Amino acid sequence: MALRSVLFACLILASVEASFNMNKIPDGCLHLAMYNWTCDESNPTFDYNSAFAKVHFACQGKWTCELEAQERREASSEATAKALQSLKLSVQAGEDDEGMPIRRAAPISVLQSKAKQSIVLFAVPQGKERLITDVLLSMRIEAKEFSERNVLVVPAIVDVSAKKLVELPPNIRDAKLIRQGAIALPLNEAEDAWGVTLAAEFEEAQLQGTDEVLQIGLALILGRDGSILRRGFGRPSWKVVFSETDTL
């Protein structure tokens, strides 16, 4: 049997197995097959069985790694969603005589189940506070959408290494931008719990090989049912946020 035929059979096997697993041929499998494809098929010492086994092994190894990573991500997402349910936010409940916001504490679980609110968490590492200002500015354009869709945005600064929530600096805390009705703040009384939960999200992102998250921050979209609808890196796209929350 010609080498090309054997390797084609390997790829067919990979495709069949992939249809039951990842619905694609893993990169490692494809690269190995292409490497063997270029070997000299006239070489009398070439071991066809070995080539077949190597391709098969590469596929299995790649699938195992991907499945384990997926299981870890799902477990991490469930743990974060559960931890957030017990945390509280400081939400706006009106304005005083001077036009300053009046805030009250509310558990995330109550905001989701009773007030039917979706929540977007945008967390940045300490030292990247300017990213929060950028997000607050972008919210002004979509102010009506946040109100109509009942979406809250929660900005947070995290000391990732210490697993601590960091207080917003005065230039953000006292700015007019932070008074937008759709903005809620992590309750300072639970800053340790907030810090541990958000730091875990940064650690998970780094496990996925995304160190850039320490430069651009991360966003979580929480559904009204308490689940995490989406995890992403960098500033949230409001188009994506509204699309995700509209499906609930």
C-alpha positions as semicolon CSV with decimal commas, in nm:
position;residue;x (nm);y (nm);z (nm)
1;M;0,000;0,000;0,000
2;A;0,139;0,342;-0,091
3;L;0,229;0,577;0,189
4;R;-0,017;0,837;0,069
5;S;-0,300;0,585;0,096
6;V;-0,201;0,488;0,448
7;L;-0,180;0,848;0,564
8;F;-0,508;0,929;0,396
9;A;-0,660;0,644;0,593
10;C;-0,510;0,793;0,910
11;L;-0,676;1,124;0,838
12;I;-1,007;0,950;0,768
13;L;-0,977;0,774;1,106
14;A;-0,899;1,106;1,272
15;S;-1,200;1,266;1,109
16;V;-1,432;0,986;1,219
17;E;-1,305;0,994;1,578
18;A;-1,323;1,374;1,582
19;S;-1,688;1,364;1,483
20;F;-1,759;1,190;1,812
21;N;-1,543;1,426;2,016
22;M;-1,424;1,773;1,919
23;N;-1,590;1,792;1,576
24;K;-1,256;1,876;1,419
25;I;-0,919;1,720;1,352
26;P;-0,683;1,834;1,629
27;D;-0,390;2,044;1,515
28;G;-0,133;1,801;1,652
29;C;-0,285;1,516;1,453
30;L;-0,300;1,714;1,131
31;H;0,055;1,843;1,164
32;L;0,192;1,494;1,225
33;A;0,000;1,355;0,929
34;M;0,128;1,629;0,700
35;Y;0,485;1,569;0,818
36;N;0,461;1,196;0,745
37;W;0,293;1,271;0,414
38;T;0,610;1,440;0,294
39;C;0,833;1,144;0,385
40;D;0,992;0,947;0,104
41;E;0,733;0,679;0,031
42;S;0,997;0,482;-0,158
43;N;1,195;0,438;0,167
44;P;1,187;0,060;0,229
45;T;1,246;0,105;0,603
46;F;0,937;0,320;0,654
47;D;0,708;0,163;0,916
48;Y;0,347;0,213;0,806
49;N;0,206;0,073;1,130
50;S;0,420;0,313;1,331
51;A;0,305;0,610;1,122
52;F;-0,057;0,509;1,171
53;A;-0,006;0,467;1,547
54;K;0,166;0,802;1,583
55;V;-0,114;0,987;1,411
56;H;-0,372;0,803;1,619
57;F;-0,178;0,877;1,941
58;A;-0,141;1,245;1,853
59;C;-0,515;1,274;1,805
60;Q;-0,596;1,103;2,132
61;G;-0,343;1,312;2,325
62;K;-0,472;1,636;2,178
63;W;-0,833;1,545;2,255
64;T;-0,746;1,447;2,611
65;C;-0,572;1,779;2,676
66;E;-0,855;1,978;2,523
67;L;-1,120;1,788;2,715
68;E;-0,933;1,831;3,044
69;A;-0,893;2,205;2,980
70;Q;-1,262;2,234;2,893
71;E;-1,363;2,051;3,211
72;R;-1,138;2,282;3,416
73;R;-1,289;2,591;3,255
74;E;-1,642;2,468;3,320
75;A;-1,563;2,388;3,683
76;S;-1,402;2,730;3,727
77;S;-1,703;2,903;3,571
78;E;-1,945;2,719;3,800
79;A;-1,735;2,801;4,107
80;T;-1,726;3,170;4,015
81;A;-2,100;3,183;3,946
82;K;-2,171;3,020;4,282
83;A;-1,934;3,253;4,471
84;L;-2,088;3,562;4,312
85;Q;-2,439;3,469;4,424
86;S;-2,354;3,545;4,786
87;L;-2,179;3,876;4,714
88;K;-2,346;4,216;4,732
89;L;-2,346;4,524;4,514
90;S;-2,399;4,889;4,595
91;V;-2,672;4,995;4,352
92;Q;-2,827;5,334;4,289
93;A;-3,171;5,389;4,441
94;G;-3,227;5,753;4,350
95;E;-3,063;6,090;4,414
96;D;-3,043;6,325;4,709
97;D;-3,129;6,697;4,703
98;E;-2,788;6,779;4,560
99;G;-2,818;6,531;4,277
100;M;-2,578;6,280;4,430
101;P;-2,669;5,912;4,397
102;I;-2,826;5,733;4,692
103;R;-2,699;5,378;4,712
104;R;-2,823;5,065;4,882
105;A;-2,676;4,718;4,924
106;A;-2,831;4,430;4,733
107;P;-2,721;4,067;4,691
108;I;-2,641;3,968;4,334
109;S;-2,876;3,670;4,368
110;V;-3,168;3,903;4,452
111;L;-3,088;4,145;4,170
112;Q;-3,093;3,856;3,927
113;S;-3,393;3,660;4,055
114;K;-3,619;3,942;4,177
115;A;-3,516;4,248;3,978
116;K;-3,441;4,034;3,669
117;Q;-3,116;4,215;3,603
118;S;-2,823;4,096;3,397
119;I;-2,481;4,198;3,524
120;V;-2,152;4,273;3,350
121;L;-1,840;4,260;3,566
122;F;-1,537;4,440;3,428
123;A;-1,226;4,378;3,638
124;V;-0,881;4,524;3,584
125;P;-0,551;4,465;3,767
126;Q;-0,424;4,735;3,998
127;G;-0,246;4,998;3,790
128;K;-0,482;4,968;3,492
129;E;-0,754;5,197;3,627
130;R;-0,769;5,400;3,305
131;L;-0,941;5,103;3,141
132;I;-1,237;5,155;3,372
133;T;-1,265;5,519;3,267
134;D;-1,272;5,406;2,903
135;V;-1,559;5,167;2,977
136;L;-1,756;5,429;3,169
137;L;-1,719;5,670;2,878
138;S;-1,841;5,410;2,629
139;M;-2,150;5,347;2,843
140;R;-2,282;5,700;2,797
141;I;-2,355;5,635;2,430
142;E;-2,562;5,328;2,516
143;A;-2,734;5,467;2,828
144;K;-3,085;5,403;2,696
145;E;-2,999;5,043;2,605
146;F;-2,875;4,962;2,955
147;S;-3,197;5,092;3,105
148;E;-3,429;4,915;2,864
149;R;-3,243;4,585;2,889
150;N;-3,204;4,603;3,267
151;V;-2,826;4,558;3,258
152;L;-2,592;4,662;3,539
153;V;-2,220;4,720;3,490
154;V;-1,981;4,660;3,779
155;P;-1,626;4,802;3,749
156;A;-1,364;4,658;3,984
157;I;-0,992;4,688;4,049
158;V;-0,808;4,382;4,176
159;D;-0,470;4,326;4,336
160;V;-0,432;3,987;4,167
161;S;-0,129;3,864;4,364
162;A;-0,279;3,962;4,702
163;K;-0,631;3,857;4,595
164;K;-0,774;4,182;4,725
165;L;-1,033;4,423;4,593
166;V;-0,882;4,771;4,551
167;E;-1,089;5,084;4,615
168;L;-1,162;5,300;4,313
169;P;-0,931;5,604;4,304
170;P;-1,086;5,950;4,365
171;N;-1,068;6,050;3,998
172;I;-1,309;5,764;3,922
173;R;-1,502;5,738;4,249
174;D;-1,594;6,108;4,251
175;A;-1,642;6,150;3,876
176;K;-1,977;6,220;3,716
177;L;-1,931;5,913;3,497
178;I;-1,967;5,680;3,795
179;R;-2,313;5,823;3,869
180;Q;-2,469;5,661;3,565
181;G;-2,777;5,464;3,670
182;A;-2,652;5,138;3,517
183;I;-2,337;5,132;3,730
184;A;-2,316;4,927;4,049
185;L;-2,013;4,886;4,274
186;P;-1,879;4,589;4,472
187;L;-1,976;4,630;4,837
188;N;-1,661;4,718;5,031
189;E;-1,776;4,516;5,333
190;A;-1,709;4,201;5,129
191;E;-1,386;4,317;4,965
192;D;-1,194;4,001;5,060
193;A;-1,455;3,773;4,903
194;W;-1,467;3,992;4,594
195;G;-1,088;3,992;4,570
196;V;-1,057;3,613;4,595
197;T;-1,331;3,553;4,338
198;L;-1,202;3,798;4,077
199;A;-0,837;3,702;4,128
200;A;-0,937;3,342;4,054
201;E;-1,073;3,458;3,718
202;F;-0,741;3,621;3,631
203;E;-0,558;3,304;3,732
204;E;-0,785;3,093;3,511
205;A;-0,719;3,325;3,218
206;Q;-0,345;3,285;3,271
207;L;-0,382;2,907;3,283
208;Q;-0,525;2,935;2,935
209;G;-0,203;3,106;2,831
210;T;-0,352;3,454;2,817
211;D;-0,111;3,673;3,014
212;E;-0,241;3,969;2,816
213;V;-0,537;3,972;3,055
214;L;-0,311;4,151;3,305
215;Q;-0,287;4,438;3,059
216;I;-0,644;4,459;2,928
217;G;-0,861;4,321;3,208
218;L;-1,150;4,075;3,181
219;A;-1,528;4,081;3,159
220;L;-1,797;3,843;3,280
221;I;-2,156;3,854;3,158
222;L;-2,392;3,714;3,423
223;G;-2,739;3,604;3,324
224;R;-3,054;3,655;3,525
225;D;-3,051;3,284;3,607
226;G;-2,718;3,319;3,790
227;S;-2,507;3,157;3,518
228;I;-2,202;3,304;3,347
229;L;-2,307;3,361;2,988
230;R;-1,968;3,469;2,861
231;R;-1,614;3,528;2,981
232;G;-1,391;3,752;2,777
233;F;-1,070;3,953;2,780
234;G;-1,055;4,328;2,750
235;R;-1,332;4,584;2,737
236;P;-1,680;4,437;2,695
237;S;-1,848;4,486;2,360
238;W;-2,191;4,628;2,436
239;K;-2,326;4,478;2,115
240;V;-2,223;4,134;2,240
241;V;-2,354;4,207;2,590
242;F;-2,698;4,308;2,462
243;S;-2,708;4,012;2,226
244;E;-2,627;3,767;2,507
245;T;-2,873;3,916;2,755
246;D;-3,153;3,948;2,497
247;T;-3,158;3,569;2,455
248;L;-3,270;3,516;2,816
